[in-house]
Amino acid sequence: MVKARFWDQFAKTPLNDRQIKVLNKLLDSFEGKLTSSKWGKIAKCSQDTATRDIKNLIERGALKKDPGGGRSTSYSLVEQ
C-alpha cells in the first residue's frame, strides 16, 4: 500500500532508471542506512552520480537527509 501511494505521488515526476531502481529497493526491503556509496553500488554508478541523484530526489521531496552528516550522511524516504 505504501509503495502504491508513493508511486502515485511521483507518477508525473520524470525519474531516471537509477532512481527508480533504488527507490523500489527502499520501498521493498532495504536494510540499514542509505548512503551515496550504497546508492552507487545498487545502481552501478559513481558516487558523484549517486550524490546528484539523491540531491535531485531531496529537491523533489522523495528523500530526506537523516540527522548527522559528514562521511556518515544517510538518507531515507519521506513519510507520505
mmCIF file of the N, C-alpha and C atoms, coordinates in Angstrom:
data_MODEL
# 
_entry.id   MODEL 
# 
loop_
_atom_site.group_PDB 
_atom_site.id 
_atom_site.type_symbol 
_atom_site.label_atom_id 
_atom_site.label_alt_id 
_atom_site.label_comp_id 
_atom_site.label_asym_id 
_atom_site.label_entity_id 
_atom_site.label_seq_id 
_atom_site.pdbx_PDB_ins_code 
_atom_site.Cartn_x 
_atom_site.Cartn_y 
_atom_site.Cartn_z 
_atom_site.occupancy 
_atom_site.B_iso_or_equiv 
_atom_site.pdbx_formal_charge 
_atom_site.auth_seq_id 
_atom_site.auth_comp_id 
_atom_site.auth_asym_id 
_atom_site.auth_atom_id 
_atom_site.pdbx_PDB_model_num 
ATOM 1   N N  . MET A 1 1  ? 0.817  -1.186 0.000   1.00 0.00 ? 1  MET A N  1 
ATOM 2   C CA . MET A 1 1  ? 0.000  0.000  0.000   1.00 0.00 ? 1  MET A CA 1 
ATOM 3   C C  . MET A 1 1  ? 0.864  1.256  0.000   1.00 0.00 ? 1  MET A C  1 
ATOM 4   N N  . VAL A 1 2  ? 1.912  1.261  0.819   1.00 0.00 ? 2  VAL A N  1 
ATOM 5   C CA . VAL A 1 2  ? 2.811  2.407  0.901   1.00 0.00 ? 2  VAL A CA 1 
ATOM 6   C C  . VAL A 1 2  ? 3.495  2.635  -0.444  1.00 0.00 ? 2  VAL A C  1 
ATOM 7   N N  . LYS A 1 3  ? 3.904  1.530  -1.066  1.00 0.00 ? 3  LYS A N  1 
ATOM 8   C CA . LYS A 1 3  ? 4.590  1.622  -2.359  1.00 0.00 ? 3  LYS A CA 1 
ATOM 9   C C  . LYS A 1 3  ? 3.662  2.216  -3.419  1.00 0.00 ? 3  LYS A C  1 
ATOM 10  N N  . ALA A 1 4  ? 2.427  1.790  -3.446  1.00 0.00 ? 4  ALA A N  1 
ATOM 11  C CA . ALA A 1 4  ? 1.459  2.295  -4.432  1.00 0.00 ? 4  ALA A CA 1 
ATOM 12  C C  . ALA A 1 4  ? 1.208  3.785  -4.226  1.00 0.00 ? 4  ALA A C  1 
ATOM 13  N N  . ARG A 1 5  ? 1.056  4.213  -2.976  1.00 0.00 ? 5  ARG A N  1 
ATOM 14  C CA . ARG A 1 5  ? 0.840  5.636  -2.691  1.00 0.00 ? 5  ARG A CA 1 
ATOM 15  C C  . ARG A 1 5  ? 2.051  6.468  -3.097  1.00 0.00 ? 5  ARG A C  1 
ATOM 16  N N  . PHE A 1 6  ? 3.245  5.926  -2.825  1.00 0.00 ? 6  PHE A N  1 
ATOM 17  C CA . PHE A 1 6  ? 4.467  6.637  -3.188  1.00 0.00 ? 6  PHE A CA 1 
ATOM 18  C C  . PHE A 1 6  ? 4.528  6.851  -4.695  1.00 0.00 ? 6  PHE A C  1 
ATOM 19  N N  . TRP A 1 7  ? 4.304  5.778  -5.464  1.00 0.00 ? 7  TRP A N  1 
ATOM 20  C CA . TRP A 1 7  ? 4.409  5.900  -6.928  1.00 0.00 ? 7  TRP A CA 1 
ATOM 21  C C  . TRP A 1 7  ? 3.275  6.728  -7.512  1.00 0.00 ? 7  TRP A C  1 
ATOM 22  N N  . ASP A 1 8  ? 2.113  6.750  -6.868  1.00 0.00 ? 8  ASP A N  1 
ATOM 23  C CA . ASP A 1 8  ? 1.028  7.640  -7.305  1.00 0.00 ? 8  ASP A CA 1 
ATOM 24  C C  . ASP A 1 8  ? 1.455  9.101  -7.165  1.00 0.00 ? 8  ASP A C  1 
ATOM 25  N N  . GLN A 1 9  ? 2.115  9.402  -6.069  1.00 0.00 ? 9  GLN A N  1 
ATOM 26  C CA . GLN A 1 9  ? 2.548  10.775 -5.821  1.00 0.00 ? 9  GLN A CA 1 
ATOM 27  C C  . GLN A 1 9  ? 3.608  11.233 -6.827  1.00 0.00 ? 9  GLN A C  1 
ATOM 28  N N  . PHE A 1 10 ? 4.476  10.323 -7.237  1.00 0.00 ? 10 PHE A N  1 
ATOM 29  C CA . PHE A 1 10 ? 5.579  10.688 -8.131  1.00 0.00 ? 10 PHE A CA 1 
ATOM 30  C C  . PHE A 1 10 ? 5.380  10.195 -9.557  1.00 0.00 ? 10 PHE A C  1 
ATOM 31  N N  . ALA A 1 11 ? 4.147  9.863  -9.914  1.00 0.00 ? 11 ALA A N  1 
ATOM 32  C CA . ALA A 1 11 ? 3.846  9.335  -11.245 1.00 0.00 ? 11 ALA A CA 1 
ATOM 33  C C  . ALA A 1 11 ? 4.169  10.330 -12.359 1.00 0.00 ? 11 ALA A C  1 
ATOM 34  N N  . LYS A 1 12 ? 3.968  11.601 -12.108 1.00 0.00 ? 12 LYS A N  1 
ATOM 35  C CA . LYS A 1 12 ? 4.195  12.603 -13.141 1.00 0.00 ? 12 LYS A CA 1 
ATOM 36  C C  . LYS A 1 12 ? 5.580  13.228 -13.052 1.00 0.00 ? 12 LYS A C  1 
ATOM 37  N N  . THR A 1 13 ? 6.398  12.710 -12.161 1.00 0.00 ? 13 THR A N  1 
ATOM 38  C CA . THR A 1 13 ? 7.752  13.212 -11.981 1.00 0.00 ? 13 THR A CA 1 
ATOM 39  C C  . THR A 1 13 ? 8.709  12.351 -12.797 1.00 0.00 ? 13 THR A C  1 
ATOM 40  N N  . PRO A 1 14 ? 9.433  12.960 -13.738 1.00 0.00 ? 14 PRO A N  1 
ATOM 41  C CA . PRO A 1 14 ? 10.379 12.156 -14.516 1.00 0.00 ? 14 PRO A CA 1 
ATOM 42  C C  . PRO A 1 14 ? 11.567 11.722 -13.653 1.00 0.00 ? 14 PRO A C  1 
ATOM 43  N N  . LEU A 1 15 ? 11.758 10.437 -13.541 1.00 0.00 ? 15 LEU A N  1 
ATOM 44  C CA . LEU A 1 15 ? 12.869 9.873  -12.783 1.00 0.00 ? 15 LEU A CA 1 
ATOM 45  C C  . LEU A 1 15 ? 13.727 9.038  -13.726 1.00 0.00 ? 15 LEU A C  1 
ATOM 46  N N  . ASN A 1 16 ? 15.033 8.987  -13.458 1.00 0.00 ? 16 ASN A N  1 
ATOM 47  C CA . ASN A 1 16 ? 15.885 8.146  -14.297 1.00 0.00 ? 16 ASN A CA 1 
ATOM 48  C C  . ASN A 1 16 ? 15.846 6.696  -13.800 1.00 0.00 ? 16 ASN A C  1 
ATOM 49  N N  . ASP A 1 17 ? 16.400 5.797  -14.583 1.00 0.00 ? 17 ASP A N  1 
ATOM 50  C CA . ASP A 1 17 ? 16.357 4.365  -14.256 1.00 0.00 ? 17 ASP A CA 1 
ATOM 51  C C  . ASP A 1 17 ? 17.030 4.060  -12.925 1.00 0.00 ? 17 ASP A C  1 
ATOM 52  N N  . ARG A 1 18 ? 18.137 4.749  -12.626 1.00 0.00 ? 18 ARG A N  1 
ATOM 53  C CA . ARG A 1 18 ? 18.834 4.520  -11.355 1.00 0.00 ? 18 ARG A CA 1 
ATOM 54  C C  . ARG A 1 18 ? 17.951 4.903  -10.180 1.00 0.00 ? 18 ARG A C  1 
ATOM 55  N N  . GLN A 1 19 ? 17.275 6.043  -10.283 1.00 0.00 ? 19 GLN A N  1 
ATOM 56  C CA . GLN A 1 19 ? 16.411 6.499  -9.196  1.00 0.00 ? 19 GLN A CA 1 
ATOM 57  C C  . GLN A 1 19 ? 15.258 5.525  -8.983  1.00 0.00 ? 19 GLN A C  1 
ATOM 58  N N  . ILE A 1 20 ? 14.652 5.055  -10.057 1.00 0.00 ? 20 ILE A N  1 
ATOM 59  C CA . ILE A 1 20 ? 13.543 4.101  -9.947  1.00 0.00 ? 20 ILE A CA 1 
ATOM 60  C C  . ILE A 1 20 ? 14.015 2.811  -9.285  1.00 0.00 ? 20 ILE A C  1 
ATOM 61  N N  . LYS A 1 21 ? 15.182 2.322  -9.707  1.00 0.00 ? 21 LYS A N  1 
ATOM 62  C CA . LYS A 1 21 ? 15.709 1.071  -9.163  1.00 0.00 ? 21 LYS A CA 1 
ATOM 63  C C  . LYS A 1 21 ? 15.954 1.169  -7.655  1.00 0.00 ? 21 LYS A C  1 
ATOM 64  N N  . VAL A 1 22 ? 16.613 2.242  -7.212  1.00 0.00 ? 22 VAL A N  1 
ATOM 65  C CA . VAL A 1 22 ? 16.943 2.367  -5.797  1.00 0.00 ? 22 VAL A CA 1 
ATOM 66  C C  . VAL A 1 22 ? 15.694 2.676  -4.963  1.00 0.00 ? 22 VAL A C  1 
ATOM 67  N N  . LEU A 1 23 ? 14.797 3.500  -5.481  1.00 0.00 ? 23 LEU A N  1 
ATOM 68  C CA . LEU A 1 23 ? 13.562 3.787  -4.745  1.00 0.00 ? 23 LEU A CA 1 
ATOM 69  C C  . LEU A 1 23 ? 12.732 2.522  -4.553  1.00 0.00 ? 23 LEU A C  1 
ATOM 70  N N  . ASN A 1 24 ? 12.651 1.681  -5.582  1.00 0.00 ? 24 ASN A N  1 
ATOM 71  C CA . ASN A 1 24 ? 11.929 0.413  -5.433  1.00 0.00 ? 24 ASN A CA 1 
ATOM 72  C C  . ASN A 1 24 ? 12.577 -0.455 -4.366  1.00 0.00 ? 24 ASN A C  1 
ATOM 73  N N  . LYS A 1 25 ? 13.899 -0.478 -4.328  1.00 0.00 ? 25 LYS A N  1 
ATOM 74  C CA . LYS A 1 25 ? 14.609 -1.255 -3.314  1.00 0.00 ? 25 LYS A CA 1 
ATOM 75  C C  . LYS A 1 25 ? 14.300 -0.700 -1.915  1.00 0.00 ? 25 LYS A C  1 
ATOM 76  N N  . LEU A 1 26 ? 14.280 0.628  -1.777  1.00 0.00 ? 26 LEU A N  1 
ATOM 77  C CA . LEU A 1 26 ? 13.950 1.238  -0.484  1.00 0.00 ? 26 LEU A CA 1 
ATOM 78  C C  . LEU A 1 26 ? 12.524 0.910  -0.063  1.00 0.00 ? 26 LEU A C  1 
ATOM 79  N N  . LEU A 1 27 ? 11.612 0.926  -1.015  1.00 0.00 ? 27 LEU A N  1 
ATOM 80  C CA . LEU A 1 27 ? 10.201 0.657  -0.711  1.00 0.00 ? 27 LEU A CA 1 
ATOM 81  C C  . LEU A 1 27 ? 9.940  -0.810 -0.403  1.00 0.00 ? 27 LEU A C  1 
ATOM 82  N N  . ASP A 1 28 ? 10.754 -1.699 -0.952  1.00 0.00 ? 28 ASP A N  1 
ATOM 83  C CA . ASP A 1 28 ? 10.535 -3.131 -0.746  1.00 0.00 ? 28 ASP A CA 1 
ATOM 84  C C  . ASP A 1 28 ? 11.139 -3.618 0.571   1.00 0.00 ? 28 ASP A C  1 
ATOM 85  N N  . SER A 1 29 ? 12.443 -3.678 0.629   1.00 0.00 ? 29 SER A N  1 
ATOM 86  C CA . SER A 1 29 ? 13.037 -4.272 1.836   1.00 0.00 ? 29 SER A CA 1 
ATOM 87  C C  . SER A 1 29 ? 14.494 -3.874 1.982   1.00 0.00 ? 29 SER A C  1 
ATOM 88  N N  . PHE A 1 30 ? 14.751 -2.606 2.163   1.00 0.00 ? 30 PHE A N  1 
ATOM 89  C CA . PHE A 1 30 ? 16.124 -2.143 2.315   1.00 0.00 ? 30 PHE A CA 1 
ATOM 90  C C  . PHE A 1 30 ? 16.484 -2.174 3.790   1.00 0.00 ? 30 PHE A C  1 
ATOM 91  N N  . GLU A 1 31 ? 17.613 -2.758 4.099   1.00 0.00 ? 31 GLU A N  1 
ATOM 92  C CA . GLU A 1 31 ? 18.061 -2.828 5.492   1.00 0.00 ? 31 GLU A CA 1 
ATOM 93  C C  . GLU A 1 31 ? 19.253 -1.904 5.676   1.00 0.00 ? 31 GLU A C  1 
ATOM 94  N N  . GLY A 1 32 ? 19.282 -1.233 6.802   1.00 0.00 ? 32 GLY A N  1 
ATOM 95  C CA . GLY A 1 32 ? 20.386 -0.333 7.086   1.00 0.00 ? 32 GLY A CA 1 
ATOM 96  C C  . GLY A 1 32 ? 20.106 1.061  6.575   1.00 0.00 ? 32 GLY A C  1 
ATOM 97  N N  . LYS A 1 33 ? 21.150 1.867  6.536   1.00 0.00 ? 33 LYS A N  1 
ATOM 98  C CA . LYS A 1 33 ? 21.007 3.256  6.118   1.00 0.00 ? 33 LYS A CA 1 
ATOM 99  C C  . LYS A 1 33 ? 21.454 3.409  4.663   1.00 0.00 ? 33 LYS A C  1 
ATOM 100 N N  . LEU A 1 34 ? 20.743 4.258  3.942   1.00 0.00 ? 34 LEU A N  1 
ATOM 101 C CA . LEU A 1 34 ? 21.104 4.538  2.560   1.00 0.00 ? 34 LEU A CA 1 
ATOM 102 C C  . LEU A 1 34 ? 22.139 5.652  2.532   1.00 0.00 ? 34 LEU A C  1 
ATOM 103 N N  . THR A 1 35 ? 23.273 5.380  1.929   1.00 0.00 ? 35 THR A N  1 
ATOM 104 C CA . THR A 1 35 ? 24.321 6.377  1.741   1.00 0.00 ? 35 THR A CA 1 
ATOM 105 C C  . THR A 1 35 ? 24.588 6.496  0.245   1.00 0.00 ? 35 THR A C  1 
ATOM 106 N N  . SER A 1 36 ? 25.340 7.507  -0.133  1.00 0.00 ? 36 SER A N  1 
ATOM 107 C CA . SER A 1 36 ? 25.644 7.663  -1.562  1.00 0.00 ? 36 SER A CA 1 
ATOM 108 C C  . SER A 1 36 ? 26.495 6.506  -2.077  1.00 0.00 ? 36 SER A C  1 
ATOM 109 N N  . SER A 1 37 ? 27.344 5.944  -1.244  1.00 0.00 ? 37 SER A N  1 
ATOM 110 C CA . SER A 1 37 ? 28.153 4.810  -1.708  1.00 0.00 ? 37 SER A CA 1 
ATOM 111 C C  . SER A 1 37 ? 27.295 3.557  -1.903  1.00 0.00 ? 37 SER A C  1 
ATOM 112 N N  . LYS A 1 38 ? 26.312 3.342  -1.026  1.00 0.00 ? 38 LYS A N  1 
ATOM 113 C CA . LYS A 1 38 ? 25.395 2.209  -1.220  1.00 0.00 ? 38 LYS A CA 1 
ATOM 114 C C  . LYS A 1 38 ? 24.545 2.426  -2.464  1.00 0.00 ? 38 LYS A C  1 
ATOM 115 N N  . TRP A 1 39 ? 24.101 3.682  -2.677  1.00 0.00 ? 39 TRP A N  1 
ATOM 116 C CA . TRP A 1 39 ? 23.337 4.012  -3.887  1.00 0.00 ? 39 TRP A CA 1 
ATOM 117 C C  . TRP A 1 39 ? 24.159 3.642  -5.120  1.00 0.00 ? 39 TRP A C  1 
ATOM 118 N N  . GLY A 1 40 ? 25.421 4.043  -5.120  1.00 0.00 ? 40 GLY A N  1 
ATOM 119 C CA . GLY A 1 40 ? 26.302 3.751  -6.249  1.00 0.00 ? 40 GLY A CA 1 
ATOM 120 C C  . GLY A 1 40 ? 26.443 2.265  -6.520  1.00 0.00 ? 40 GLY A C  1 
ATOM 121 N N  . LYS A 1 41 ? 26.546 1.474  -5.458  1.00 0.00 ? 41 LYS A N  1 
ATOM 122 C CA . LYS A 1 41 ? 26.668 0.026  -5.626  1.00 0.00 ? 41 LYS A CA 1 
ATOM 123 C C  . LYS A 1 41 ? 25.381 -0.586 -6.161  1.00 0.00 ? 41 LYS A C  1 
ATOM 124 N N  . ILE A 1 42 ? 24.238 -0.143 -5.649  1.00 0.00 ? 42 ILE A N  1 
ATOM 125 C CA . ILE A 1 42 ? 22.953 -0.678 -6.097  1.00 0.00 ? 42 ILE A CA 1 
ATOM 126 C C  . ILE A 1 42 ? 22.684 -0.298 -7.546  1.00 0.00 ? 42 ILE A C  1 
ATOM 127 N N  . ALA A 1 43 ? 22.928 0.980  -7.875  1.00 0.00 ? 43 ALA A N  1 
ATOM 128 C CA . ALA A 1 43 ? 22.606 1.498  -9.208  1.00 0.00 ? 43 ALA A CA 1 
ATOM 129 C C  . ALA A 1 43 ? 23.750 1.316  -10.210 1.00 0.00 ? 43 ALA A C  1 
ATOM 130 N N  . LYS A 1 44 ? 24.879 0.811  -9.723  1.00 0.00 ? 44 LYS A N  1 
ATOM 131 C CA . LYS A 1 44 ? 26.059 0.617  -10.568 1.00 0.00 ? 44 LYS A CA 1 
ATOM 132 C C  . LYS A 1 44 ? 26.473 1.924  -11.253 1.00 0.00 ? 44 LYS A C  1 
ATOM 133 N N  . CYS A 1 45 ? 26.720 2.940  -10.412 1.00 0.00 ? 45 CYS A N  1 
ATOM 134 C CA . CYS A 1 45 ? 27.159 4.241  -10.913 1.00 0.00 ? 45 CYS A CA 1 
ATOM 135 C C  . CYS A 1 45 ? 28.214 4.800  -9.960  1.00 0.00 ? 45 CYS A C  1 
ATOM 136 N N  . SER A 1 46 ? 28.825 5.897  -10.352 1.00 0.00 ? 46 SER A N  1 
ATOM 137 C CA . SER A 1 46 ? 29.836 6.519  -9.498  1.00 0.00 ? 46 SER A CA 1 
ATOM 138 C C  . SER A 1 46 ? 29.174 7.177  -8.297  1.00 0.00 ? 46 SER A C  1 
ATOM 139 N N  . GLN A 1 47 ? 29.988 7.467  -7.285  1.00 0.00 ? 47 GLN A N  1 
ATOM 140 C CA . GLN A 1 47 ? 29.453 8.114  -6.091  1.00 0.00 ? 47 GLN A CA 1 
ATOM 141 C C  . GLN A 1 47 ? 28.993 9.539  -6.415  1.00 0.00 ? 47 GLN A C  1 
ATOM 142 N N  . ASP A 1 48 ? 29.655 10.203 -7.356  1.00 0.00 ? 48 ASP A N  1 
ATOM 143 C CA . ASP A 1 48 ? 29.232 11.549 -7.767  1.00 0.00 ? 48 ASP A CA 1 
ATOM 144 C C  . ASP A 1 48 ? 27.856 11.518 -8.414  1.00 0.00 ? 48 ASP A C  1 
ATOM 145 N N  . THR A 1 49 ? 27.627 10.543 -9.281  1.00 0.00 ? 49 THR A N  1 
ATOM 146 C CA . THR A 1 49 ? 26.309 10.394 -9.916  1.00 0.00 ? 49 THR A CA 1 
ATOM 147 C C  . THR A 1 49 ? 25.258 10.068 -8.866  1.00 0.00 ? 49 THR A C  1 
ATOM 148 N N  . ALA A 1 50 ? 25.597 9.197  -7.928  1.00 0.00 ? 50 ALA A N  1 
ATOM 149 C CA . ALA A 1 50 ? 24.674 8.842  -6.847  1.00 0.00 ? 50 ALA A CA 1 
ATOM 150 C C  . ALA A 1 50 ? 24.296 10.080 -6.043  1.00 0.00 ? 50 ALA A C  1 
ATOM 151 N N  . THR A 1 51 ? 25.275 10.921 -5.742  1.00 0.00 ? 51 THR A N  1 
ATOM 152 C CA . THR A 1 51 ? 25.015 12.139 -4.977  1.00 0.00 ? 51 THR A CA 1 
ATOM 153 C C  . THR A 1 51 ? 24.088 13.076 -5.746  1.00 0.00 ? 51 THR A C  1 
ATOM 154 N N  . ARG A 1 52 ? 24.279 13.195 -7.054  1.00 0.00 ? 52 ARG A N  1 
ATOM 155 C CA . ARG A 1 52 ? 23.387 14.036 -7.869  1.00 0.00 ? 52 ARG A CA 1 
ATOM 156 C C  . ARG A 1 52 ? 21.971 13.477 -7.883  1.00 0.00 ? 52 ARG A C  1 
ATOM 157 N N  . ASP A 1 53 ? 21.847 12.151 -8.021  1.00 0.00 ? 53 ASP A N  1 
ATOM 158 C CA . ASP A 1 53 ? 20.522 11.513 -7.997  1.00 0.00 ? 53 ASP A CA 1 
ATOM 159 C C  . ASP A 1 53 ? 19.821 11.779 -6.663  1.00 0.00 ? 53 ASP A C  1 
ATOM 160 N N  . ILE A 1 54 ? 20.549 11.619 -5.573  1.00 0.00 ? 54 ILE A N  1 
ATOM 161 C CA . ILE A 1 54 ? 19.987 11.818 -4.236  1.00 0.00 ? 54 ILE A CA 1 
ATOM 162 C C  . ILE A 1 54 ? 19.568 13.271 -4.047  1.00 0.00 ? 54 ILE A C  1 
ATOM 163 N N  . LYS A 1 55 ? 20.435 14.198 -4.434  1.00 0.00 ? 55 LYS A N  1 
ATOM 164 C CA . LYS A 1 55 ? 20.121 15.631 -4.299  1.00 0.00 ? 55 LYS A CA 1 
ATOM 165 C C  . LYS A 1 55 ? 18.847 15.969 -5.073  1.00 0.00 ? 55 LYS A C  1 
ATOM 166 N N  . ASN A 1 56 ? 18.717 15.405 -6.270  1.00 0.00 ? 56 ASN A N  1 
ATOM 167 C CA . ASN A 1 56 ? 17.528 15.638 -7.090  1.00 0.00 ? 56 ASN A CA 1 
ATOM 168 C C  . ASN A 1 56 ? 16.271 15.137 -6.384  1.00 0.00 ? 56 ASN A C  1 
ATOM 169 N N  . LEU A 1 57 ? 16.340 13.974 -5.763  1.00 0.00 ? 57 LEU A N  1 
ATOM 170 C CA . LEU A 1 57 ? 15.179 13.411 -5.066  1.00 0.00 ? 57 LEU A CA 1 
ATOM 171 C C  . LEU A 1 57 ? 14.855 14.167 -3.777  1.00 0.00 ? 57 LEU A C  1 
ATOM 172 N N  . ILE A 1 58 ? 15.859 14.747 -3.147  1.00 0.00 ? 58 ILE A N  1 
ATOM 173 C CA . ILE A 1 58 ? 15.606 15.587 -1.966  1.00 0.00 ? 58 ILE A CA 1 
ATOM 174 C C  . ILE A 1 58 ? 14.845 16.837 -2.398  1.00 0.00 ? 58 ILE A C  1 
ATOM 175 N N  . GLU A 1 59 ? 15.277 17.442 -3.510  1.00 0.00 ? 59 GLU A N  1 
ATOM 176 C CA . GLU A 1 59 ? 14.602 18.643 -4.025  1.00 0.00 ? 59 GLU A CA 1 
ATOM 177 C C  . GLU A 1 59 ? 13.155 18.349 -4.416  1.00 0.00 ? 59 GLU A C  1 
ATOM 178 N N  . ARG A 1 60 ? 12.884 17.147 -4.879  1.00 0.00 ? 60 ARG A N  1 
ATOM 179 C CA . ARG A 1 60 ? 11.530 16.754 -5.290  1.00 0.00 ? 60 ARG A CA 1 
ATOM 180 C C  . ARG A 1 60 ? 10.667 16.299 -4.117  1.00 0.00 ? 60 ARG A C  1 
ATOM 181 N N  . GLY A 1 61 ? 11.279 16.134 -2.945  1.00 0.00 ? 61 GLY A N  1 
ATOM 182 C CA . GLY A 1 61 ? 10.525 15.751 -1.757  1.00 0.00 ? 61 GLY A CA 1 
ATOM 183 C C  . GLY A 1 61 ? 10.346 14.256 -1.563  1.00 0.00 ? 61 GLY A C  1 
ATOM 184 N N  . ALA A 1 62 ? 11.140 13.440 -2.257  1.00 0.00 ? 62 ALA A N  1 
ATOM 185 C CA . ALA A 1 62 ? 11.030 11.991 -2.110  1.00 0.00 ? 62 ALA A CA 1 
ATOM 186 C C  . ALA A 1 62 ? 11.968 11.455 -1.025  1.00 0.00 ? 62 ALA A C  1 
ATOM 187 N N  . LEU A 1 63 ? 13.118 12.079 -0.873  1.00 0.00 ? 63 LEU A N  1 
ATOM 188 C CA . LEU A 1 63 ? 14.096 11.669 0.137   1.00 0.00 ? 63 LEU A CA 1 
ATOM 189 C C  . LEU A 1 63 ? 14.365 12.819 1.082   1.00 0.00 ? 63 LEU A C  1 
ATOM 190 N N  . LYS A 1 64 ? 14.884 12.467 2.254   1.00 0.00 ? 64 LYS A N  1 
ATOM 191 C CA . LYS A 1 64 ? 15.324 13.480 3.207   1.00 0.00 ? 64 LYS A CA 1 
ATOM 192 C C  . LYS A 1 64 ? 16.664 13.050 3.776   1.00 0.00 ? 64 LYS A C  1 
ATOM 193 N N  . LYS A 1 65 ? 17.435 14.042 4.178   1.00 0.00 ? 65 LYS A N  1 
ATOM 194 C CA . LYS A 1 65 ? 18.730 13.782 4.798   1.00 0.00 ? 65 LYS A CA 1 
ATOM 195 C C  . LYS A 1 65 ? 18.484 13.448 6.260   1.00 0.00 ? 65 LYS A C  1 
ATOM 196 N N  . ASP A 1 66 ? 19.077 12.369 6.728   1.00 0.00 ? 66 ASP A N  1 
ATOM 197 C CA . ASP A 1 66 ? 18.930 11.982 8.128   1.00 0.00 ? 66 ASP A CA 1 
ATOM 198 C C  . ASP A 1 66 ? 19.814 12.865 9.004   1.00 0.00 ? 66 ASP A C  1 
ATOM 199 N N  . PRO A 1 67 ? 19.499 12.968 10.298  1.00 0.00 ? 67 PRO A N  1 
ATOM 200 C CA . PRO A 1 67 ? 20.354 13.746 11.201  1.00 0.00 ? 67 PRO A CA 1 
ATOM 201 C C  . PRO A 1 67 ? 21.775 13.191 11.192  1.00 0.00 ? 67 PRO A C  1 
ATOM 202 N N  . GLY A 1 68 ? 22.711 14.067 11.405  1.00 0.00 ? 68 GLY A N  1 
ATOM 203 C CA . GLY A 1 68 ? 24.112 13.677 11.320  1.00 0.00 ? 68 GLY A CA 1 
ATOM 204 C C  . GLY A 1 68 ? 24.658 14.156 9.995   1.00 0.00 ? 68 GLY A C  1 
ATOM 205 N N  . GLY A 1 69 ? 25.858 13.811 9.704   1.00 0.00 ? 69 GLY A N  1 
ATOM 206 C CA . GLY A 1 69 ? 26.412 14.266 8.438   1.00 0.00 ? 69 GLY A CA 1 
ATOM 207 C C  . GLY A 1 69 ? 27.847 13.822 8.272   1.00 0.00 ? 69 GLY A C  1 
ATOM 208 N N  . GLY A 1 70 ? 28.555 14.591 7.476   1.00 0.00 ? 70 GLY A N  1 
ATOM 209 C CA . GLY A 1 70 ? 29.932 14.243 7.196   1.00 0.00 ? 70 GLY A CA 1 
ATOM 210 C C  . GLY A 1 70 ? 30.003 12.994 6.345   1.00 0.00 ? 70 GLY A C  1 
ATOM 211 N N  . ARG A 1 71 ? 30.935 12.141 6.671   1.00 0.00 ? 71 ARG A N  1 
ATOM 212 C CA . ARG A 1 71 ? 31.128 10.922 5.884   1.00 0.00 ? 71 ARG A CA 1 
ATOM 213 C C  . ARG A 1 71 ? 30.032 9.893  6.131   1.00 0.00 ? 71 ARG A C  1 
ATOM 214 N N  . SER A 1 72 ? 29.274 10.086 7.196   1.00 0.00 ? 72 SER A N  1 
ATOM 215 C CA . SER A 1 72 ? 28.221 9.112  7.517   1.00 0.00 ? 72 SER A CA 1 
ATOM 216 C C  . SER A 1 72 ? 26.835 9.646  7.156   1.00 0.00 ? 72 SER A C  1 
ATOM 217 N N  . THR A 1 73 ? 26.761 10.581 6.209   1.00 0.00 ? 73 THR A N  1 
ATOM 218 C CA . THR A 1 73 ? 25.473 11.127 5.811   1.00 0.00 ? 73 THR A CA 1 
ATOM 219 C C  . THR A 1 73 ? 24.604 10.016 5.233   1.00 0.00 ? 73 THR A C  1 
ATOM 220 N N  . SER A 1 74 ? 23.393 9.917  5.747   1.00 0.00 ? 74 SER A N  1 
ATOM 221 C CA . SER A 1 74 ? 22.460 8.908  5.226   1.00 0.00 ? 74 SER A CA 1 
ATOM 222 C C  . SER A 1 74 ? 21.152 9.577  4.886   1.00 0.00 ? 74 SER A C  1 
ATOM 223 N N  . TYR A 1 75 ? 20.334 8.853  4.126   1.00 0.00 ? 75 TYR A N  1 
ATOM 224 C CA . TYR A 1 75 ? 19.093 9.387  3.596   1.00 0.00 ? 75 TYR A CA 1 
ATOM 225 C C  . TYR A 1 75 ? 17.977 8.373  3.798   1.00 0.00 ? 75 TYR A C  1 
ATOM 226 N N  . SER A 1 76 ? 16.745 8.870  3.865   1.00 0.00 ? 76 SER A N  1 
ATOM 227 C CA . SER A 1 76 ? 15.603 7.971  3.985   1.00 0.00 ? 76 SER A CA 1 
ATOM 228 C C  . SER A 1 76 ? 14.425 8.550  3.211   1.00 0.00 ? 76 SER A C  1 
ATOM 229 N N  . LEU A 1 77 ? 13.438 7.697  2.971   1.00 0.00 ? 77 LEU A N  1 
ATOM 230 C CA . LEU A 1 77 ? 12.237 8.135  2.273   1.00 0.00 ? 77 LEU A CA 1 
ATOM 231 C C  . LEU A 1 77 ? 11.444 9.094  3.152   1.00 0.00 ? 77 LEU A C  1 
ATOM 232 N N  . VAL A 1 78 ? 10.832 10.071 2.518   1.00 0.00 ? 78 VAL A N  1 
ATOM 233 C CA . VAL A 1 78 ? 9.960  10.989 3.224   1.00 0.00 ? 78 VAL A CA 1 
ATOM 234 C C  . VAL A 1 78 ? 8.651  10.255 3.455   1.00 0.00 ? 78 VAL A C  1 
ATOM 235 N N  . GLU A 1 79 ? 8.183  10.248 4.694   1.00 0.00 ? 79 GLU A N  1 
ATOM 236 C CA . GLU A 1 79 ? 6.921  9.572  5.013   1.00 0.00 ? 79 GLU A CA 1 
ATOM 237 C C  . GLU A 1 79 ? 5.781  10.316 4.358   1.00 0.00 ? 79 GLU A C  1 
ATOM 238 N N  . GLN A 1 80 ? 4.943  9.591  3.650   1.00 0.00 ? 80 GLN A N  1 
ATOM 239 C CA . GLN A 1 80 ? 3.822  10.212 2.921   1.00 0.00 ? 80 GLN A CA 1 
ATOM 240 C C  . GLN A 1 80 ? 2.571  10.160 3.749   1.00 0.00 ? 80 GLN A C  1 
# 
